[in-house]
Amino acid sequence: MTHDRLIIATRESRLALWQAEHVQAKLRALYPQMSVELLGMTTRGDQILDRTLSKVGGKGLFVKELENALMDGRADLAVHSLKDVPVDMADGFRLSTILSREDPRDALVSNTYPNLAAMPPGAVVGTSSLRRESQIRARFPHLNVQPLRGNLDTRLAKLDRGNYDAIVLAAAGLSRLGLGARIRCLLEPEDSLPSAGQGALGIEIRADRSDLQALFAPLSDTAATAEAIAERAVSRALGGSCQVPLAAFAQADLDGGLSLRALVALPDGSRVIRVARAGRMDDAEALGQAVADELLAGGAAEILAVLNAPDAPDPHAPDPHGE
Ligand SMILES: NCc1[nH]cc(CCC(=O)O)c1CC(=O)O
C-alpha cells in the first residue's frame, strides 16, 4: 500500500502537541514525499480536571476520542506518552511502535531545596502519583506529601505560588517542554523507581493497519521496546490499577541483556516490596511476568488485596495526570 498522507490524532496539551510534532518531524524526514498532518482533539480526560478521573474511566479517558478518530478513518495514528497508555489496549487497537526513550527518571523541582534529603521535617512535596508518594514517604517519612494536579504548566505554577516546597515530575516531560532548567535534581531509581513506560513514546494504530506497522518500523527502538514490554508485563500481571503504588523500570544493555526492577507499596510507605531480576531482551515479557510473580509471592498479593478491596480508603483521588 502506498501512502500520500498521514494524519496524527493528538490531544492539545503542550506535552501532547510536542510529542505529536516530534513524530510528525520524524515521519516527514523519513518520507519527504508524504504529507503528515496533525488533528488536534480535546478528550473527556482533558475536560474533567476537577473530579476523580479513576472513577469516571481512568487513563482510557485520554485515548478514547483519539481511538474514535482512528476507528472512523479521520486519523491514522495517535502518539502517546507510553506510561499513559493502558496496559490492555481497547479491542481493535494496538501499539505499533515504541520510540527511543528519554531520561526515564523522576525529577525534583523546587525554588528552595536542591534535593529531597535537604528538606526539613514538615516540608511540603507535591505529587498525585501514588507511586511517587509511597516511595517518598518510605525514604523520607518526615516530609509532608500533598496532592498536586493539572498539566505540567499548572503544576509548576502551583509550586511558584508557594503552595509546595518542592514537586516531583517526570524529567522527560520537563525537558520536552524546554523546562529542563527547572530540574534541581534527578531522583535515582533507588529513591523513586519510575513508572512503566516513563520517558518513552508509543504510536497507536488500528489493529488492522499492518501497512502502518511496516511504515513506522524505522522509528522503532529495540532497547526501548524490550524495556517497555518487560515493564508493561509487570503492570499487566499486577492488575494495572492506578489505585496501587506500582513501579517497573527495565534497562537493556548492549549484549542483549535486560535488567528489571519493580516495586509495589502501600501508599503511606509503610511497606515496599521490591524485586530485581536480570533476563534477556528477547524474552522481555517472561522477565516481566517472573518479576510480577516474585512480587506477588513476596507480599504484593496482600497489598493488592487491601488496596483493591471494595471498602479500601480512597487515598486522595489518584489522578491519571499524576502519572
Ligand atoms: N500524565 C502525565 C504525564 N504523562 C507523561 C509525562 C511525562 C513524560 C513521560 O513520562 O513520558 C507526564 C508528566 C509527569 O508525570 O510528570
The ligand as an SDF file (V2000), in Angstrom:
LIG
                    3D

 16 16  0  0  0  0  0  0  0  0999 V2000
    0.2410   12.0110   32.7350 N   0  0  0  0  0  0  0  0  0  0  0  0
    1.2390   12.9320   32.9050 C   0  0  0  0  0  0  0  0  0  0  0  0
    2.4750   12.6540   32.1580 C   0  0  0  0  0  0  0  0  0  0  0  0
    2.4970   11.7970   31.1310 N   0  0  0  0  0  0  0  0  0  0  0  0
    3.7620   11.7560   30.6480 C   0  0  0  0  0  0  0  0  0  0  0  0
    4.5240   12.6220   31.4150 C   0  0  0  0  0  0  0  0  0  0  0  0
    5.9300   12.9030   31.2440 C   0  0  0  0  0  0  0  0  0  0  0  0
    6.6280   12.2890   30.0920 C   0  0  0  0  0  0  0  0  0  0  0  0
    6.8410   10.8110   30.1530 C   0  0  0  0  0  0  0  0  0  0  0  0
    6.9640   10.2230   31.2320 O   0  0  0  0  0  0  0  0  0  0  0  0
    6.9320   10.2120   29.0720 O   0  0  0  0  0  0  0  0  0  0  0  0
    3.7060   13.2020   32.3680 C   0  0  0  0  0  0  0  0  0  0  0  0
    4.0620   14.2070   33.3850 C   0  0  0  0  0  0  0  0  0  0  0  0
    4.6710   13.6780   34.6590 C   0  0  0  0  0  0  0  0  0  0  0  0
    4.4970   12.5200   35.0380 O   0  0  0  0  0  0  0  0  0  0  0  0
    5.3290   14.4590   35.3440 O   0  0  0  0  0  0  0  0  0  0  0  0
  1  2  1  0
  2  3  1  0
  3  4  1  0
  3 12  2  0
  4  5  1  0
  5  6  2  0
  6  7  1  0
  6 12  1  0
  7  8  1  0
  8  9  1  0
  9 10  2  0
  9 11  1  0
 12 13  1  0
 13 14  1  0
 14 15  2  0
 14 16  1  0
M  END
$$$$
